[in-house]
Each structure stands twice: as C-alpha cells, then as structure tokens.
Amino acid sequence: MRKYLRRFIPHHESVKNNRWLKPFGSWLRHPNLWHLNRRSVAGGVAVGLFCGLVPGPLQVLSSTPLAVLFRVNLPVAIFVTFYTNPFTIVPLYMLAYELGAWVSGVQNGRALAQLDFPALHWDSWISELTGWLMKMGEPLMIGLPLLAVILAVAGYVAVRLGWRVVVLLKWRARERRRVDS
C-alpha cells in the first residue's frame, strides 16, 4: 500500500523547487510532511478528521497549517478532510448537536421542537436561517469541537494500532518463511 501511495505524494525535491511553494519552503521542508511512516500518517489522519468538521471550504485551509505545525503528513491530512461531503455533513452535525445537547444538559424534546427548519422566503432567508442557526447555538458549538476531538483521537489510535498489526503480521510471515526454508 505504501508503494502505491508513494506515486501520488510529491517528492521532497519537487516541493522544494516548486515556484508557488518557494515562499513557504522553510515550513514545507520537514520530512514528516511528505513521508509515509506510522507517526506522520496517524497524525495526518487525526488532523484531517479534526478539520473535517470545520464548516465550508475552510477544511483544507485549516488542515494545512495544523499539519505543518504538528509536522504530520500533509497530503493525508488534506485528503482525510474529505470525509465530510454533502451526504455525510448533515448526520455529522446532527450527531454533534446531540452530543453537545447531552453534554450541556439541554432537554432534547424542548430543543428539537424549536429546531424545525424554517420556511425560507426569498426576501428574508438570511435572517430566518441565521435565527434557526442561533437556536442550535450552544449545543452545536459544544458538540462540534467535542466530536472533532473524539474523531481525531479515534483516528489516530486506529491508524497506530492498524499499522502495528500489519507490521506484526509481516514479521510473523517473514519468520515463517525463514523457518520453512
């Protein structure tokens, strides 16, 4: 799998010599940003899962500086942010709302009764949509970062454990081949 993925990840020299990336060259030269190792890939998955819940097109823009700051795999961090898409964003935000409501102690029945999606009229859709989002305010603002942290930690642990299991299986297979021959 690593050999397959290496074809798509830019080489260190190509990043260094790219004219658009030269102003950021000193930040983008750390080897962990481009290498596929257990620590950098697990960190890239964690950053991508965390930033995937950032609203709108800011997901990639937020995952890039975090990947550089934590020196984790940048392409993996950017790619993982795409787990949120038009099909998954609504269930994820509903889960974040429920998590935030549970943590903040908001009564589910009372809060959900007020959160029916408004009928948007062409002349006042912005104020109606803003009002609807403000009703969701506290539970959503608590739930989103909490869900992002939970997903990031779970992704980091899953990649580290999965990587370790694959390495152990390869070691055992190599040991069996050595004993058989």
C-alpha positions in Angstrom: 0.0 0.0 0.0 2.8 2.4 0.8 4.5 1.8 -2.5 1.2 2.5 -4.3 0.6 5.8 -2.3 4.2 7.0 -2.9 3.3 7.5 -6.5 0.8 10.2 -5.6 2.8 12.0 -2.9 5.2 14.7 -4.2 8.9 14.1 -3.7 10.8 16.3 -1.3 12.8 18.0 -4.1 9.7 18.8 -6.2 8.2 20.6 -3.3 11.4 22.4 -2.6 11.8 23.6 -6.3 8.1 24.5 -6.9 7.9 28.2 -7.7 4.5 28.6 -6.0 5.7 26.9 -2.8 9.1 28.6 -2.6 7.8 31.4 -0.2 6.7 28.6 2.2 9.8 26.4 1.5 11.3 26.5 5.0 8.0 25.4 6.5 7.3 22.7 4.0 10.8 21.0 4.1 10.2 18.9 7.2 10.4 15.2 6.1 7.4 14.1 8.1 5.2 16.3 6.0 5.8 14.0 3.0 6.9 10.6 4.3 4.6 7.7 4.9 5.5 6.5 8.4 3.3 5.4 11.3 3.6 8.6 13.3 3.1 11.1 10.4 0.2 9.2 8.8 -1.6 8.7 12.1 -1.1 12.4 12.8 -2.3 13.3 9.4 -5.5 11.3 9.8 -6.1 12.9 13.2 -5.6 16.4 11.8 -7.8 15.6 8.8 -10.6 14.2 11.0 -10.4 17.2 13.3 -10.5 19.7 10.5 -13.2 17.9 8.5 -15.8 19.3 10.8 -14.8 22.9 10.1 -17.6 24.5 8.2 -17.5 25.1 4.5 -14.4 25.2 2.3 -12.1 26.1 5.2 -11.4 22.4 5.9 -8.3 22.2 3.7 -7.2 25.7 4.7 -7.3 24.7 8.3 -5.7 21.3 7.9 -2.7 22.6 6.1 -1.3 24.9 8.8 -2.1 22.3 11.5 -0.3 19.6 9.6 2.7 21.9 9.2 2.6 22.9 12.9 2.4 19.3 14.2 4.7 18.0 11.4 2.4 15.3 10.2 1.7 14.0 6.7 0.2 16.9 4.8 -1.4 15.1 1.8 -3.0 12.6 4.2 -4.4 15.4 6.4 -5.8 17.2 3.3 -7.3 14.0 1.8 -8.9 12.9 5.1 -10.8 16.2 5.4 -13.0 15.0 2.5 -14.8 12.5 4.7 -17.3 15.3 5.1 -19.3 15.9 2.0 -23.0 16.7 1.1 -24.1 13.2 2.1 -22.2 13.0 5.5 -22.3 16.6 6.8 -25.9 16.6 8.0 -25.6 13.3 10.0 -22.3 14.5 11.5 -23.7 17.9 12.5 -26.8 16.2 14.0 -24.5 13.9 15.9 -22.5 16.9 17.1 -25.7 18.7 18.1 -26.9 15.6 20.1 -23.5 15.3 21.7 -23.5 19.0 22.6 -27.1 18.8 24.0 -26.1 15.8 26.1 -23.0 17.5 27.5 -24.7 20.9 28.1 -27.9 19.3 29.6 -30.3 20.8 27.1 -33.6 19.0 27.2 -33.9 17.1 23.8 -37.6 17.4 23.4 -37.8 21.1 24.1 -34.8 22.0 22.0 -35.7 19.8 19.0 -39.3 21.2 18.9 -37.8 24.6 18.4 -35.4 23.5 15.7 -37.8 22.7 12.9 -36.1 24.0 9.7 -37.8 27.4 8.8 -39.6 28.0 5.6 -37.2 30.3 3.7 -38.7 33.2 1.8 -36.7 34.9 -0.9 -36.8 38.3 0.9 -35.8 37.2 4.4 -34.0 33.9 4.0 -30.8 35.2 5.6 -32.4 36.4 8.8 -34.6 33.2 9.0 -31.6 30.9 8.5 -29.5 32.9 11.0 -32.2 32.7 13.6 -32.5 28.9 13.1 -28.7 28.5 13.5 -28.8 30.7 16.6 -31.3 28.3 18.2 -28.9 25.5 17.7 -26.1 27.6 19.1 -24.9 26.3 22.4 -25.3 22.5 21.8 -23.8 22.7 18.3 -20.9 24.9 19.5 -20.1 22.5 22.3 -20.7 19.3 20.2 -18.7 20.2 17.1 -15.3 20.6 18.8 -16.0 17.7 21.1 -16.9 15.4 18.2 -13.9 16.7 16.2 -11.6 15.8 19.1 -13.2 12.3 19.6 -12.9 11.6 15.9 -9.3 12.8 15.8 -8.2 10.7 18.8 -10.1 7.6 17.5 -8.5 8.0 14.0 -5.0 8.4 15.5 -5.4 5.3 17.7 -6.9 3.3 14.9 -4.1 4.1 12.5 -1.4 3.4 15.0 -2.9 0.1 16.1 -3.7 -0.9 12.5 -0.2 -0.1 11.4 1.3 -2.1 14.3 -0.9 -5.1 13.4 0.2 -5.0 9.8 3.8 -4.8 10.8 3.5 -7.8 13.2 1.7 -9.9 10.6 4.6 -9.2 8.1 7.2 -10.1 10.8 5.4 -13.3 11.5 5.1 -14.2 7.8 8.8 -13.4 7.3 9.7 -15.6 10.3 7.5 -18.5 8.9 9.2 -18.2 5.5 12.6 -18.3 7.2 11.8 -21.3 9.3 10.2 -23.2 6.2 13.3 -22.6 4.0 
